[in-house]
């Protein structure tokens, strides 16, 4: 039996060392550059979009990923064994042991890291869609023709499963980066939404992670920050749900202001500061 009691001290110790975060921002706003605000020796970047040119001076380790099956393997090495997984499926004991035997250097590298920076989940869903279209579920049983609904269903299930597996990675803070796009409806109303293939994964992701943060451009007007995506000159991280900018955000810690400076290291320290008493 795997059930056990976790003491308050143990729980608080774990929470102080582990956070899951979804970080969204428009293309070109500088999301990847936030890597430079994290301790390079403790951070590993899972690079799904070959987008590290903007941080060539960053001295941390990265793992390039160009297919969804590789992304699943990396997630398995990071998150370990899922005891609820099918014995022949992804994240099972057999899956992990096969990878650990095949890639011992990766096992040692990942074991020494406490922060995983996934760049980006937008590209992850694109890779997942390309993979899903080749699977039997993406073809009609009756006609053998491509079945788009089947492909999207498989995309959602496997992507959400991968993200949840990363969420449970023991002792590791996971930051999942994605593109934020502006959507204008037929009535001229504008909203900001995560850019991901299919809708289900994007809708469920905020419920998976502890924190949702949007990075955007702002203009300072005295002590007030005005969201100014076209002409703003200062980057800020929007951290609270129900913010006045209409940007996706959530703060389970309750310790963040509506906006914070663009520094992930400082943000994590503020989130994980334990109250005295």
C-alpha angles and dihedrals in degrees: 000000000000096000117114142153118260114208122226091247092052092047093050091048091053094046090052090058104038134057132159117212138178111207119194132182141149118274111280097017092117105259095145091048087066086077086079090063092060125080102266096209091057098040133082122189120214098207111203099160106041086242104139096104089099090060101042090140093056109112099203129111123262137189116212113219122190104167137044093239089057089049090054091050092050091047089052092052091048098043099035124210121349104214090203094055122112108263090240096039140086117298093016124137090259093049093050095045092050091052094043090054093045097044110029091154091058091049091054093045095050092045089061095053128085099182127056117194111195111199105211138000088178089065090040090062091047091053089045091053092050088051094044092055090062096051126097090245089066093065130071115252090215103044105016089229123133113282110205093191091055091050093050092047091052091045091054096046097048096040093050090046091053093048092048090050090055089048089061096046103136115248095350131119109218122202115190114196124203142167119263115210132194113235122194118194129210091273093056095254115146127214134170117231137174111259107233135141108260123006105251098070092048092050095048100042096080089057092051099055133061096225135031115194130180121204115209144154119266141182119219115231104182106297093342127090115217119200104238110169095171104044106010116128102192128068120222135176114233107212112167131078115238091031119166093247100064092238125142111261142144133176117194091173093063088213102102130092121231088265129018134188116273095262117116094188091057091043093054092048090052093047093050099043106122119224115244122241 
